[in-house]
Amino acid sequence: MPSFFVVFLLFVRCASTSDIKASQNGHSPTESVLMSMWHNRLYLYSAVALIFGIWFSLKLVLKKKSLSKNDRLKTYKTVKNSDRSHADTVAHVSGVKIFYGSQTGTAKGFARELSEEVNALGIPAEVTDMKDYDPDDQLADECSSKSVCVFLVATYTDGQPTENAEWFCKWLEEASTDFRYGKTYLKGLRYAVFGLGNSVYVGHYNTVGKNVDKWLWMLSGRRIMTRGEGDCNVVKSRNGSIQADFLAWKVKFLNRLQALAKGEKKSCSGKCKSRGSCKNKRKDGHVEEKKAALQSNSSEENVMESSSDESESGPQDDKTAGSVVDMEDLGNIMNSIKKAKSREEDQVDGQMVKLSKLNEVTKIEDEGERREMITPALREALTKQGYKLIGSHSGVKLCRWTKSMLRGRGGCYKHTFYGIESHRCMETTPSLACANKCVFCWRHHTNPVGTEWRWKMDPAEKILQDALEKHQHMVRQFRGVPGVKPERFEEGLTVKHCALSLVGEPIMYPEINAFIRLLHSHHISSFLVTNAQFPDEIRSLVPVTQLYVSVDASTKDSLKKIDRPLFQDFWSRFLDSLRALGEKRQRTVYRLTLVKAWNVEEIQAYSELIALGQPDFIEVKGVTYCGESSASSLTMANIPWHQEVVAFVQQLVDMLPQYEIACEHEHSNCLLIAHTKFKVDGEWWTWIDYERFLELVQADEESRGQQTFSALDYIAKTPSWALFGACEQGFDPADTRFQRHNKTKDISGC
């Protein structure tokens, strides 16, 4: 380029010189220029050649630079692709370790189920019992092993961990506050937590799951997804049952696990700087997270929750990102949250039906919005067990003693003790829900639990009508069955007795008084069993033929261990229920269920409870083994022999001056202790004159409670074969004893 300018300057100089000469020679300017170009043509040719050379050189240089750039780009792409293929071969998740803390086996079952699902994805899974794992030596190794740890932990009594998780939780709690471990001890640990609990225990709901999640977070563990919570209380369970809650959480976990296995990062929380341009921004996370914020128990838990890798938008998301809350506004924010929570609780309370002392039911406007007690899962489970479900919260089932007496093979112990005709007895309940979770529950806790009525309610008339129809239908199925006596079959079609002891807590049903009155109007006697947790309802109960209270233990600790009540004040409720029973004038019964190694040594304490309630009768029965169940740790070793029950009863009677052993039913492993007022002239009158009772209760109804009556007003003489010490041992000689050999025992019946 500089050479071109040199040539151009020489050309201009020559041209100017030519102009001067031309002007001196008298030629025109054009002629002078042409003449000058001709004379200097050599210079012009050189300039053109030079310009062409420069242009050609520049073109070559630019072409070389372009080729070099393309080569570098190709090389970069090749290297990048090779790096990507190498990254694809790297395992981002080496495996999943599933830890479970379980008391009844539910969490253990969930762990196995999750393990199978994870293995199906091609990811190794290992199930570990917390009691077999030493966190002090092994947990830190999970931080660098690229594994994902899952903790399925149940909350047991008083918010404590289960027995197999006690040491693990104790170590984790201590490590989270021990400076020797440090706040980053579990940095790199990826984990997820699913807690199992029951929201009926308000103060301790899912405490263990929350604590494990918090302690791991305090040690810098990285939560891969929000903590899940399973609720045994079907009323408040988000998905209808704890199994459904786990299923919903499991689906989310498996999706998250697959994303981690592919090396994907966390999903956008909606707080990125790009705001509206983010493709993965959640659209509907605000409402759910606001609800979660209202339900949080502590500020520490809120902070801990917000650290989740998948933490969704919180209540503050309504403001712009990065906004700062003024300290003066903090009080207003907390007040608004409290008010919102209060309104939410008021709405929940508005959907409850409280059990009043007068047992009167007030219909509420949002009746249709409340849930049914029987969820689809419960309906399926109870139907498999032979229940005939009625409406949304009741059921009826054919007792095995009804079947037995139809065939002339003997009746139940109520036939021996009180003269019930077992083939004419209907076993039903207007409430499948219960306030206890007893270890010996015959139904393995397939029924719902609760401390108050929170469900839709069916009228008493419909329940009784459907119960009678379904019971008669089940009896009709025995028409023509070999061994069934025709006369008893015809009698069995007409119900004469009703045992409200099928399952659950019948007294929880708000219209229980109306139901009992309907029974009596149909000339059906009433035998109601309650678990001694509703003293006010016992006091307001109308007269029943015979009122039972289950006394499964005699001390606070053993009652808590055996019945596992839902009420926190269960012991005071229990004692008050016994006092309420003592105020009744009609027949009252203590039902004692003996569980070997659990409550058979508490004879002195039992005698004190009997003095408190002064029952007319005391039934002492050995616990019935219902087979292995995840809901109970009961085994055959806990079942007392009949001789052991007899020995217990004899020792108990020695402490009770006003009671004696009256009857025995060896077949049911049961004995009856009766108050001596039922021993008239040396003879026992423990049986019931049912027709007389119906006359008395009708007179009481017509006089609106003015014409009262007592237990001694409808007694009948006890036959000799039913008495304790008789050679028949309580078996009616009118029937034939039938012994089953090598057959599965039928555990149905009361």
N, C-alpha and C positions, 0 to 999 in steps of 0.2 A: 504493500500500500504506500509506503513512503517513496518508493521508486516512481510510482505513478505520478505523484505530485511533482517530483523533480523533473520528469519528462514534460509534464504539463507546463511548468514554469519556463523551461527552455523553449517550449513551443510558443508561449506567449511573448517571450523576449524576442524570439526571431520574428514573430509577427509584427511586433511593435517596431523593430528595426526596419522591417520591410515597408511598413507604413511611412516611416520617416523618409526612407529612400524613395518610395513611390511619390510621396508628396514633393520630394525634391526633383524627381524626373518628370513630373507632370502627369502620371497615370492616375486613373480613378481608384478609389479604395478597394473595390471588388477585384479589380484586375490585379491590384497589388497583393491582395490576400492569396489569390489563386497562384500567382507567380511565386509567392513565398512558400506555399505548401508544396509546390512542385520542386522548388529548389531544396526543400527540407523533407522530402518524402522518405528519406532513409530514417529520419527520426520518428516520423509518424508510424512507419511499419514496426519499428522497435517498440514504440509505446503500446500499440495494439497487441503485439506478441506478449509483452510484459503483463498487460492487463489480463489476457486470456490465461496466462500461466498462473497468475495470482488466484483467479477465480477457480481454476481447476484444482489448485493446491488446497484452497479452502474447502472445496467439496469433498476431497479425499479425507481431510482431517475430520470433518463432521460425520462422515460415514463410519470412520473407525470408532469414534466415540459412541455412536449409536449401537454398533455391533458389540462393543465392550459392555455397555449397559444391559443389553439383552442377555448376554452371557451370564452376567452377574445375577440377573433376575431368575434365570433358569436354574442357576446353581442354588440360589436361596430357596426356591420352591422345592427343589429336590431334597435339600437338607431338612426343610420344614416338614415335608411329607414323611421323610424317614423318621424324624422325631415324633410325629404324630402316630405313626404305626408302632413305634416303640412304646409310646404312652398307652396305646390300646392294649398292649400285652401286660401292662402293669396292673395288678389287682388292687383296686381302691378299697375293697372290703374283703378281708381274708376269711371272715366267718362271723357268726353271731353266737354269743353266749347268753343263755337265758337263765336267769336266777329266779327262784321262786321261794316265797315265804308263805306257807299254807298251813292252816289248822284243820280244815275239814276236807281238803283235797281239791277245792275249786281252782285255786291258783295253780296247783300242780297239773290239773287237767288242761288249763289254758296254756301252760308252758309246753306241754307235749303237742297240743294242737298247733301252736305257733311254730314249733320246731319242724313239724311235718310240712307246713306251708313254706317255710324258709328253704328247707331242703329241696322242695319242688322247684324252687327258683334256681337251683344249681349252686346255692351258697351253703357251705357247711354250717350246721347248727348243733349246739351242745346244750343240753338241759342240766342244770346244776342245782342241787338242794343247798340252800344257804348254810345249813349246819355242817355241810361237808366241804366248805370253802373257807380258806384262811385269807381274809382280805389284807392282813398285815404283810403277808409274804407274796401274794399273787396279784392283788388288784392293780398295783402300779405297773405290772408287766402289760396290762391291757392297753396302756397308753401308747405303746409303740408297736403293738401287734396288728394294727389296722383292723381290729375286730370291733364289733358293735355290741355293747352290753345292754341287755334288756332286763329290767327288774319288775317282776310281777309279785307284788307284796300285798297281803291282806292285813286289815286292822282287826285286832282281836279285842279282848275285854279292856275297857277303860282306855281305849286308844293305844294300847300296847301292841308291839309286834307279836307275831305268832311264835310259838316255842322254838321252831327251827330257825327263826330269823333273829332271835334275841341278841346273840353275840355279834352278828354282822352289823346290826343296826347300832349296837352299843359302840362298837369300834368306829363306825363311820361318824357317829355323833362326836365322839371324843377327838377323832382325827381332824374334824372340821374346825375345832377350836384350839387345837394343840399347835403351838408355835414351832415345835420340833418337826412337824410335817411340812408346814408352810402352806401358803394359800395356793401354790401352784403344784401341789403334790400329784394331782390327777390331771394335769394339763395334757391334752391330747386324747383323753378318754372320751369316746363317743358313746352316748347312752340314751335310753328311753325308759320311761317309767309308766306302769299302769297299776293303779291302786284299786283294791277291792274293799268295799265297805258297805255300810247300811246307813242311809241318811236319817233313819229313825233315831239313831244315836247322835243327836244334834251336836253335842260338844266334842265328839270324837270321830266324826265322819271322815274316813280316808286319811286319818292323821299320819299313819305310817308311810303311805305313798307320798304325801306332801313332804314329810321330813326327809325321806331318802332322796327325793328330788332336790331339796334344798341343800342337804349336806354334800351331795356330789357337786352341785353348782358352786358351793363355797370353796371346794377344793379344785376349782377351775375345770371341772368336767364340762364337756360340750354337749348340750342337749340337742339331739337331732330332730326332735319334734315335741310339741306340747304334751304335757303329762295327761294321760287318760285316767278316767275315774269310772269304775263300775259300781252300780248301786243295786243292792239286793232289794231295796224298797221299790216295788213295782209302781207305786204311786208317783214317785219323783224321778224314777229312772228315765234318763233322756230318751232311751230307745225301747223302754217297756220291760226290760229285765237285764240282769247283770250279764247274761250270755250275749244279749243283743248289744249291750254297751261295749263288750270286748270285741265283738265282731266288727263293729264300726271303727273302733280304734285299730284293730288288726289290719284292716284294708288300708288305712292311711299309713300305717307303719310299713307295710310291704311295698307300697308305692314309693315311700321315702327311701327305703332300703335299695330298691332298684335304681333310683336316681343316684344314690351314693356309689353304688357299684359301677355306674357309668362315669363316675368322676364329675358329675354335675354339682354345681354349687347350690346354695340355698336359694329358694324362690324369693322374689322381690317382696319386701314387706310394705311397699307403698311409700317408703320414706326416702327414696333415691332422689338425687338432684334433678334428674330429668323430669320428675313429676308426671305430667300427663302423657309424655311420650313413651313411658315405660310400658312394654307390651305385656309384662307379667303382673302388672299391678292388680291387686285384689279389689274387687268391686263391692263385695258384700261382707267384708270382714269387720266393718265398723259395729254393726248391731250386735253380733255375737260377742265381740270383745268388750263392748260396753256392759253387757250382762255379766260377763266374767268379772269385770272390774267391780261391779256392785256386790258380787258374791265373795270377793276376796276377804280373807280373815285378818290380814295384817299387812302393813306397809312393806315389811321385809319380804313377804311372799310376792307382793306386786313387783318389787325390784327384781327379785329372783326370776319371776316369770318373764319379765321383759328382756331377759338376756337370752332367750331361746333363739336358736338358729332359725326357727320358723315362726318367731313371734309376730302376731298379726297386729293390725292397727289398733291402737288403744283409743281411749276417749279423747286424748289430746289431738288426735289426727284431724279433728274438725278445724283446727287452726292451721296456719301455714307452717311448713316445715321449718324447724329451727327456732320456733317461737319460744319465748322465755316467760315463765309464770312468775309474776311479782309476788313477793312474800305476803303483801297485804291482801292479795287475791286468793291465797292458799286456803284461808279459813272459809271463804265463800264457796270454793270448790268442794271442800270436805263436807260442808253443810248440805250442798246440793246432792252429793252422793248419798249422804245419810237419809235425806228426805226421799230420794228415789228408792232407796232400799226399803224404807218404811212403807212407802206406797205399795211396793211389790209384796211385802209381807202381809199388808192389809188385804191385798187382792187374794193372796193364797188363803188367808184366814177366812175370807168371805166364801171360799169354796168348801169349807169343812162343815161337817155336821157334828156339833158338840154333843156329847152324851150328858144330858141334863139329869138332875136328881129326880125329877118327876117323870123322866123317860118320855117326855113329849117331844115330837119332832116338828121342827119349823121348816117348811119347804122354802128353799132359796131360789132366787130367780135364775141363777146360772146353773141349774141342775143338769142341763144338757151338756155343759162344758166339762164336767168332771169325768174322770176316767172310769172305765169299768174295772172291777177288781180282778176279773179273770181275763188275763191277756191271752192272745193266741197260743203262746208257748206254754202257759200254765194249763190252758184248756187241753192241749194235746197230752201233756204229762199226766194230768188227773184222769183224763179219759182212758189212758192206757192202764191206769190202776183200777179201773172198774167203776169210777164215779159216774153217776148220772147228774150232770150239771143242770142247775135251774137258774134261769135268768142270768144275772151278771155277778152274783156273789154267793149263791147257795148250792147245795148238793145233797144227794141221797145215795146210799149204797146198801146192798143187801148183805147183812151180817152173816158170817159163817155159821153162827148159832141158829139163825133163822133157817138156813138150809138143813142144819143138823136136826132140828126139832121137826121139820116137815117130814123127815125120814124116820122119825122115832128113835134118833140116836142121842138124845139128851139135849138139855138147854143150857144157857149160860149161867154164870154165878148169880145173876139177878133173879133167875128163876128159882134158884136154891134159897137165896137170902130173902127175897121179897115177893115171890109168887108170880113173877112176870111170865107170860106165855111167849116164849121166844119166837115162835112161828108167827105171832101176831104183832111183833115189835118192829117198828120202822126206825132205822138209824139215819138221822139227817142233821143238818145244821143250816141256819139262815146266814151264817157268816163263816166263810172259809179262812178269813184272816185271823191271826193270832198275835198276842203280845209277847210270846215266849218262843224260844228256839231250843226246845228241850233235846237233850242228847239221845233220848229214847223215843223220839217222835216216830210214830208208825209210818208217817207219810214222807219221811226223809226230807222234810221242809220244802216240798213242792208247792205248798200253799203260801200265800203272801203273808206278810207280817205288818203290824202297825200298832200305834198306841191310841189312835182315834179314828173315827169313821171319816174317810176322805173320798169315798167312791160314790158312784151312782147307786141309787137305792130302789129296790123292787118292793112293791106292797106285800104285806103279810099274806093277804088272801091268795095272791098269785103263787107265792112260794109254797104254801100248804097244798093248794090244789095240784100243782105240778108234782110236788113230792109224793102225794098219794097216788097219782096216776102212774108215775115212774116206778114206784115201789110195787104197785099191783102188777104192772107189766113184767117186772123181774120175777115176781112170784108165779105168774102165769106160765113162764117158761119152764116151770117144773111139772106142768101137767103131763102125766104119762111117764114121768121119769121113774125107773125102777126103784122101789123102796119107799117112794113118797106115799104117805097115808092119805087116802081120799078125803077123810073127814078133816084132817089137819090142813090139807090144801084148800078146802073150801073156807075154813076158818081164817087161814092166812090172807085171804083176799080182803078181809076186813081188819083194818089196823086198830089195835086196842091200846098200844103203848107207843110212846115216842121217846127215843133216847137222843137227846140233843148233845151228843158227845162224839160225833163222827170225826171232826177235825176242826181246828180253829177255836175261836172264842165266841160262842153263840150270844153271850151277853153284850157283845160289842154292837150287835145289830140294834139300831135305834128304836125299832118297832118290836122289840122282843116281847114286851108285855102284850101287845096286840096279838102276836103270834101264839103266845101261851093261852090266851083267852080263846082263840080260835080252836086250838087243840081240845080244850075242855068242852067247848060247844059241840064238837064232833065226837064227844064221849071217848076221848083219847087221853090217857094219863101222860104226865110230863116228868121226865128225868133230865134235869139240866146240870151240866158240868161246867164249872168255871175254874180258871187258873189263879184265882185270888190276886188279881191286879186291879180290879174295879170295885172298890168298896161302896162307892155311892150308888152304883148300879145294882149291887146286891141288896142294899137297903130299900131301893125303890122298886124292887122286883115284886110282882104280884105273887100270890100263893101258887107254888108248884107242888106236884105230888111228892117229889124228893129233890132236894137241892144238894149238889156235890161241890166240894172245894178240893182241888188237888193240892196235897201237902207233900211235895216231892223231897223236901229237905227240912231240917229243923234249925239250921243256922244260916246266917247271912251268907257266909262264904260258900257253903255247900249248895245253897239255893242258886246262887249266882253261877256256880260251876255246872249244875245239873240243868236248870231251867233256862239259863242264859236269857234273862228277861231284858226287854227293851227299855223299860222305864229306869231312869237313874235312881229314883226313890222307891225302887221295887220292894225293899224290905219293909218300909213303913206302910206301903200299900198292902203288902202281904199280911202284916199283923192287923191292920185295920179291917181287912176283908174277913179275917177270922172273928174279929169282934162283931162285925156286921152279921155274920152267920149265927152267932150266939143270940142275936136279937130276934131271929126268926122263930115263929111258933110252930111251923110245919116241920116235917122230917128233914133233918140235916145230916150230912155225911162228910167225914174226912176221908179222902182217898190217898192212901200212902203207897207209893211205888218204891219197892226196895231195889236198890242197885248195889250189888256186892262191891266192896272196896270204895264205895262212894258215900253211902248214908246209913248203912246198917249199924254203925257203932254209936249213933246219936240217940240212944233210947231215952236218956234223961231229958234231953232238949225236946224230944217229941212229947213227952209227958207234960211238959210245961206249956206247949202249944195247945194240947188237948184241954188243959185247964182253962186256957184263954177263951176258946170258942165253945166249949161244952157241947160237942155234937151229939146227936142221938146215936149215931153209928160210926164205926171206924173200919173201913175196908183196907186190909193190908194185903198187897198183891206183889208177887215177884215180877220184876220187869220182863217184858216179852222181847225176845231177840228177833229183830226184823231183818236180819241179814246184814252183810257188809254194806256200808254206805259212806260216801264222801262227806256226808253231813254229820256224822257221828263217829266217835272213837270207841263206841261200845262193842264189846266182843262177848263170846260165850262165857268167858271167865267172869263176867259181871252178872251172870244170871244165877240167882240163888235156887237151891233145891227146895222142894216143898218142906222137907224136914227143917231146913234152915229158917224158912218163913215161920213155921210153927214155933220154933225156939225163940225167935225174935218177939212174936206176939205174946208168948207166955211171960217173957221178961217184962214186956211193956205193961201187960195187965197187972202184974205185981205192983206196979207203981201207980195204978189207977184204982182207987178203992170203990168207985161207983161203976166200974165197967167189968164185964166178963166176956169170955169167948162164947159166942152163941152158935155160929154156923161155920161150915167148911165146904169148900168146893175144890177138891184136890185136882181135878182136871184143869182148872184155871190157875192153880197155884195161888189160891186166895182164901183168906179167912175173914170172918166178920166179928168184930168186937161190938157189943151192944151195951147201952146204958141199962142199968138194972131196973129202971122203971118199966122196961118192956118185958120184964119177967114177972108174970102174974101167977101167984099161987104156985111158984116153982116151975112154971112152964113159960117157954119163950113165945112171944107174940111179935115176931119181926115181920111177918107178912103183911100185906096191905089189902084192905077192903076197898077195891077200886070204885065200886058203885057208890059206896058210902062217901068216898072222897069227892066224887063228882057232884053228889047232892050237897055236900057242905060248901064246896067252892061256888056252886050256883047260888046258894043262899047268901053267901058272902057278897057276891056280885050284886044281887038284887037289893041287899041292904046297904050297899055302898060301903062295905067294910065294917058295919056296925055289928054284924053277927059273925064274930070270928070263931076260929076253931084251932085245935092244937093237934100235934102228932098222935096223941093217944086216942083221938076221936075216930080214927079210921084204921085201927090195927086188926090183924087177923092172926090166928094161931099158926105157928110154924110146925110143919110135919116132922116126925121123928127122924126120917131119913136125911133131913137137911141139917140136923144138929151136929155140933162138933163132937167127935168121938164115935159117931155111928159107923157101922161097918160099910155103909154105902159111900161114905166120904163125900156126901153132897150130890150123888148121882141119883136122879129120879128112877125108882124101880119100875115105873110104868114104861120106861124106855129101855133100849138095849145098847149097852156100851159097845162102841165100835173102835177098834184099835187100828191105826194106820201104821204100816210098816214100809220102810224104804220109799216114802213118798215125800214130796216137798210140802212143808208145813204151810197151811193157809193161815196167814196172820191177820186177816181182816176180822173186824168185829170189835166190840167194846169190852 
